[in-house]
Every structure is written in structure tokens, then in C-alpha cells.
Amino acid sequence: MPNKKNALKALRQTKKHTLARDLVKTQLNSLLKNIRKSLVAQKVENAVETLKSLQQSLDKASKKHIISINRANRLKSRLTKKLKEFVK
């Protein structure tokens, strides 16, 4: 346990930030899972709608430094490429 007042505050902030980051990461993972399931089931309309919301949430997460910008761009690129293959 921290002994100083500012160390206690830092501990509280760390716990709060960790919970917020975990919430965003689980949301991203569930959206990724939904897109992959809809692509396997060949539900293109559902995948397109989910991809739009995933792209927005990836941009927000990368802006807040929850995930790296390169990882967000890589995921968006790969998923749009897969989606275009299914549309053809």
C-alpha cells in the first residue's frame, strides 16, 4: 500500500483508467468477433454496419492511446479488404 497522499491518488487514478481501458478493449474485441462471424455466415449487410461502428471506435481508441494508431489502421485495412472480397 502506498504511504503518501499523492501515491494513494495515483493508485486510485490507475484503477479508474484501467477499468475504462478494459471496457473499450472488450468493446473492440466484441465488434471484431461480430464482424468475423458475419463474414463467415456471409451476412454482408450486417458486416458493413458493424465495420462502420468498428472503424469509429478504433479511431477513438487510437486517439486516446488505448491501442496504437498503426494497429487500428491495420485492422481497418484488413477487414475492409475481406469485406470487399465477399462483396464480389
C-alpha positions as CSV (number, residue, x, y, z in Angstrom):
1,M,0.0,0.0,0.0
2,P,1.3,3.5,-0.8
3,N,2.2,5.6,2.2
4,K,1.9,9.1,0.7
5,K,-1.2,11.0,-0.2
6,N,-0.3,11.6,-3.8
7,A,0.6,7.9,-4.2
8,L,-2.8,6.9,-3.0
9,K,-4.4,9.3,-5.5
10,A,-2.2,7.9,-8.3
11,L,-3.3,4.4,-7.3
12,R,-7.0,5.4,-7.5
13,Q,-6.5,7.0,-10.9
14,T,-4.7,4.0,-12.2
15,K,-7.5,1.7,-11.2
16,K,-10.1,4.0,-12.8
17,H,-8.1,4.4,-16.1
18,T,-7.5,0.6,-16.2
19,L,-11.2,-0.1,-15.9
20,A,-12.0,2.4,-18.7
21,R,-9.4,1.0,-21.0
22,D,-10.6,-2.6,-20.4
23,L,-14.1,-1.6,-21.2
24,V,-13.0,-0.1,-24.5
25,K,-10.9,-3.1,-25.4
26,T,-13.7,-5.6,-24.7
27,Q,-16.0,-3.5,-26.9
28,L,-13.5,-3.6,-29.7
29,N,-12.9,-7.3,-29.4
30,S,-16.7,-8.0,-29.4
31,L,-17.1,-5.8,-32.6
32,L,-14.2,-7.7,-34.2
33,K,-15.8,-11.0,-33.3
34,N,-19.2,-9.9,-34.6
35,I,-17.7,-8.9,-38.0
36,R,-15.8,-12.1,-38.3
37,K,-18.9,-14.2,-37.5
38,S,-21.0,-12.3,-40.0
39,L,-18.4,-12.7,-42.7
40,V,-18.3,-16.5,-42.1
41,A,-22.1,-16.5,-42.2
42,Q,-21.9,-14.3,-45.4
43,K,-24.2,-11.6,-43.9
44,V,-22.7,-8.7,-45.8
45,E,-25.2,-6.0,-44.8
46,N,-24.6,-6.8,-41.1
47,A,-20.9,-6.8,-41.6
48,V,-20.9,-3.4,-43.3
49,E,-22.8,-1.8,-40.5
50,T,-20.6,-3.4,-37.8
51,L,-17.5,-2.3,-39.7
52,K,-18.6,1.3,-39.7
53,S,-19.1,1.3,-35.9
54,L,-15.8,-0.6,-35.5
55,Q,-13.9,2.0,-37.6
56,Q,-15.2,4.8,-35.4
57,S,-14.4,3.0,-32.2
58,L,-10.9,2.1,-33.5
59,D,-10.3,5.7,-34.3
60,K,-11.4,6.9,-30.9
61,A,-9.3,4.2,-29.1
62,S,-6.2,5.1,-31.1
63,K,-6.8,8.8,-30.4
64,K,-6.9,8.1,-26.7
65,H,-3.8,5.9,-27.0
66,I,-5.6,2.7,-25.9
67,I,-4.3,1.0,-28.9
68,S,-1.7,2.1,-31.3
69,I,-2.6,4.1,-34.5
70,N,-0.8,1.5,-36.7
71,R,-2.8,-1.4,-35.2
72,A,-6.1,0.5,-35.7
73,N,-5.1,1.2,-39.3
74,R,-4.0,-2.3,-39.9
75,L,-7.3,-3.8,-38.6
76,K,-9.4,-1.4,-40.6
77,S,-7.4,-2.2,-43.8
78,R,-7.6,-6.0,-43.3
79,L,-11.3,-6.0,-42.6
80,T,-12.3,-3.8,-45.5
81,K,-10.2,-6.0,-47.8
82,K,-12.0,-9.1,-46.5
83,L,-15.4,-7.4,-46.9
84,K,-14.6,-6.4,-50.5
85,E,-13.8,-10.0,-51.3
86,F,-17.2,-11.1,-50.0
87,V,-19.0,-8.3,-51.9
88,K,-17.5,-9.6,-55.2
